[in-house]
Amino acid sequence: MRFFVHLNRYNTGMTMSRFPAIFVSMLICVLGHAHDTFAQTRTDLWPDIEPFESGYIRVSEIHRIWYERCGNPDGVPVFVLHGGPGGRTSPYYRRFADPAYYQIVLHDQRGAGRSEPYAEIRENTTRDLVEDIERLRRHIGADRIILFGGSWGTTLAIAYAETYPEHVRGMLLRGVFMATQEEIDHFYHGGLASIFPELYQELLDALPDPERRPLPEYLLELLQQPDSLAQLKYARAWTKYEAAASKVDRDSSHIRGLNRWLANNNPRSFALFENYYMANGCFLEEGQLFRDLDRIADIPTWIVNGRFDVICPPVTAWRLHRRLKSSRLHITFASGHSMSEPANERAQLAGFEWLKQFK
């Protein structure tokens, strides 16, 4: 469940300033828990910055992960957790937190992005990824960190926080995925298909046996066959299915940009890891993350979810918020799953300002 942010960002034109004031007031009441930082927060991202440190750390005999540190070397550490599984970091992710106040730490998860070896599924489970965050925390000498995750990154953030709550200062979560079977089935077996039936049919038409179920196991099998051209075909079909549904306004320019990207890139790592993790229930017990929420109930948490996010529907964010007494929930208007939709961007920027109050 990756952030698809590189594929033709756009402005929907649906800004709050265009609505009558009374409607804005009603909307805030309906969405609930809107914070007054929205009135004060930036409406554009922070400027581009470069890392002051980058490199690899070895996390197992097989794996080493790429990381970088940006912003204030003495600032509050923010650990950016990318989506997927199998996504990667991007310079875009550096631009949400105030670089004068925060130290922004990015890393590519095992087998993804610049981490090595590429697309390696051995020794690659949710527990392994949680322990990699802990190794990286110790490597940079941080005590307590803020976790900034989107989509799969929210899963990983909550899994880490429930394991090491004493080292978590706060969380900013966007597009919540709690790795339940209900959510996985929604993604693969009907929920998303009922909203984007043409995308779902296009995915099925690309498979040798479109009737075979469950899909995660079948796709994983196809993505591991020895024919590299066939692997690429199925990886592109899966990636298009998810990416095309990630924005509310699935217009022609978005699809053209997506098709150009797919024609020039190999998304095998992303497709392989997503289906590998989903076929294995994300290597978590059913309902585990919800079960252990009491361990993190007091951690300040800012939650953002698009009202029309069909990949990670807002009901999951709502359930999470109801269980976390120190959380604030912002269901953004006219937004889907993409991190880069304007209302989602503004809400994430506001979250980092809100988190500054917690020491």
RAPEFEN-V988674 format. One line per field, one symbol per residue. ss: DSSP state (~ for helix, > for strand, _ for the rest). phi: phi as a letter, one per 40 degrees, with the letter a starting at -180 (. if undefined). burial: # if it has 9 or more other C-alpha atoms within 8 Angstrom, else .. A space follows every 10 residues. Layout:
ss->???
phi->???
burial->???
This chain:
ss->__________ _____~~~__ ~~~~~~~~~~ ~_____~~~~ __________ __>>>>>>__ ___>>>>>>> >____>>>>> >_________ ~~~~~_____ _>>>>>>___ _____>____ _____~~~~~ ~~~~~~~~~~ ____>>>>>> >~~~~~~~~~ ~~~_~~~>>> >>>>>>____ ~~~~~~~~__ ~~~~~_~~~~ ~~~~~_____ ____~~~~~~ ~~~____~~~ ~~~~~~~~~~ ~~~~______ _~~~~~~~~~ ~~~~___~~~ ~~~~~~~~~_ ~~~____~~~ ~_~~~~___> >>>>>>____ ___~~~~~~~ ~~~___>>>> >>________ _~~~~~~~~~ ~~~~~____
phi->.cccbcbgca bcgccccccd dccccccccc cgfcbccccb ccbbcccdbb ccaaibbcba ccbbbcaabb gcdbcccbcc bcchdhcaca ddccbcbdcc bbcbbbaccd gbfccbccfc ccfbbdcccc ccccccdccc gccbbcbbbb gdccdccccc cccbccbbca bbbbgcbbgc cdcccdcbbi cccccbcccc ccccccccbc ccbccdcccd cccbcccccc dcdccccccc dcccccbccc cccccccccc cccbbbccdc cccdcccccb fffbcdgdcc dbcdcbcccd bbbbacdbcc cbdccccccc dccbcbbbbb cccfbbcccc cdccdcccdc cccccccbc
burial->#####.##.. .......... ...#...#.. #.##..##.. #...##..#. ##.#.##.#. ..######## ##..###### #########. ...######. ########## ########## ...###.### ###.####.. .#.####### ########## ##..#.#### ########## ..######## ###..##.## .###.#.... ....###### .##.#....# ########## ########.# ...##.###. ##....#### #########. ####..#.#. .##..##.## ########## ####.###.# #.##.##### ##.######. ########## ###.#....
